[in-house]
Amino acid sequence: MLFDSKPKQATPTAPLRLNTVNHVGIGVKDLQRSIDFYGALSGEAPAATGNWASKGMGASTGHDKADINWATFNLGNINIDLLQANDSKPGAASYEMMQYGGLHFCFEVDDITAAVARLEAAGIDLMGPPHIVSAAEDGATEGVGTGVAYFVGPDGEYLELIAPAGPFKRREA
């Protein structure tokens, strides 16, 4: 079943009360390369790795079967699941920041300038220069002082750093 052939979802007719994000899943081509990359970003080793292969797992994702090698990193506020589908079709990920339906994953930092310096020292290229949201440049009335920087992971996944201000600060759980 192809993604584009799946029906679009209707807006729920009642509140579902989903309020905590457990993880972000990233499909990867080379699991070890991605473990090395996300291990360097987080300063952590994976909490667990494994393989799931079954018709049941495949059925739950709309496929006949699944054979997935995986690793999960536990950060303080979210888990990162790296998923290498052993039976995936070759091809490159396609996503541009300004297209609808695309997703990106964002790391929260205290100091955007220091975090960017660490990325650059580690050899990670930014997509462009970091930006601090301002009323003068952005016409912003909310989030002024929020710093952002964007880069890509080893499989082309879009990643962001954010030093949040105003409504972009997460509420405490």
N, C-alpha and C positions, 0 to 999 in steps of 0.2 A: 504494500500500500504506500503510495507516495504522499508526502506531506501536503502538497498542493491539492490533492484529491480529497483530503479530509474536510468534513463540513466545518464551517465557522461556528463558533459557539454563540449562543444567545446570551443575553445578560440574565443572570439569575433573578428569579422573581422574589426571592427572600434572602436576607443576609446570611452568609455562610459562616461568618465569624472566624475566618482564617487570619491569624494575626502574627504568626511567627514563621520566619523562613528558616528551614533546616539546612539546606545546602544549595549550591549551584553546581550543576553537572556540566562538564566540558568534554565533548567528544574529541579524542586525540588520535593521532596516527601512530605515535611511538610512545607507549606508556612510560618507559624508563626515561626518555628525554624529558617528558613533561613532569615526571616526579622530580628530576633534577632541577628543572626550572622553578616549579612551585615550591620546592624545598628551599631553594636559594631565596626566593621572594619572602617566604614566611619565616625562614630560620628554623623550620621544623622538619622532622621526618614524617612520613605518612603514619597515621594512627593505625591503619590496617590496609592490607592489599589482598586481592583474591581473584577468583574467577567464578562467574555465574554462567552456566550453560544449561538451558532447558527450553522446552516448548512453552511452559507456563510463563517464564520471564518474557519470552518473545511475544506471546499472546497479550500480555499486559501492556506492551508497547505497540500493538497493532501489527505484529509480524508473526511469521510461522514459528520461528525459533530465535533464540539469542545465545550468543557465545561472547561474553564480555569479560575482559581482564580489567580490573579496577584498582584504584587506590583512593583513600580518603584522607584529607588533612583536616584536623579539628582546629579551627581558629577560635578565638574567644566568643565571637558572635555568630559564626556561620561555619559550615563545613564546605570544603571544596572536594567534589567527587570527580576524578579523572576516569574516563571510560573509553577503553579501546575495544571496539567491536571487531572481533576476529573475522566476522563474515560480512563486513561492510563493503559497500561498493566504492571503488576508488574515485577520487575527485577531491577538489579543494573546497574548503568552506567559503561561503560567499556571504559577506555582510559588509555594509557600509554604514557608518554612524548615522547618516541622515535618511536611511530607508526604513519604512515602517515594518514592524514585525521582527526586527533584529533586536538582539539583546547584547548587553555588555556586563562585565563583572567589575565591581569597584572595591578597591581597598581603601579603608579610612586611615588617614595619617594625621598627626598633630601639626606637622610643619611641612608644607608642600615643598618649600625650597630645599630643606634638608633631605626629604624623601627623594626628590628628583636628583639631587647630587649623588645619593646612594645608587640609584638606578644607573645613572650615567657612568659612575665609577665601576659598576659591574658590567658595563658594556651593553646596556640596554638602550636602544634608540627610541626617543619619543617621536610621536607622530607630528608634533609641532611644539612650540614653546608652551610652558605652563601659563596658566591664566588665572588672574584673581578677579572675581566678579566685582564690578563697580557700577555705581549709579551713572557716572559720567560716560563710560564706554559702552555699557550694556543696557543702559536705561533701567537698571534693576531697582526695584523697591524692596525686594526680599532677597535674602541670601548674600547681601553685600559682604565682601571679605572672604567668601568661599574660594578656595584655590583648587584648581583641577589640572590634571595632566593625563594624556592618553598615550598608550603604547600597545603593542600586540604581543601575544604569546607565541609559542613555537608552532602552533598550527593555525595561526592567523586570527585567533580569538581576540576580540577587542577588550582591553583592560583599561581601567582608570584608577588614578589616585585622587582622593578628595580630602581636603582639609575643610570640613564643613563649618558653616556659620548659619545663624538664623534657623529657618525651617528645615535645613538639610542636616542639622544635628539630630541624631537618633534619640528617641526617648528611652529612658532606662526601662528595662524589663521588670 
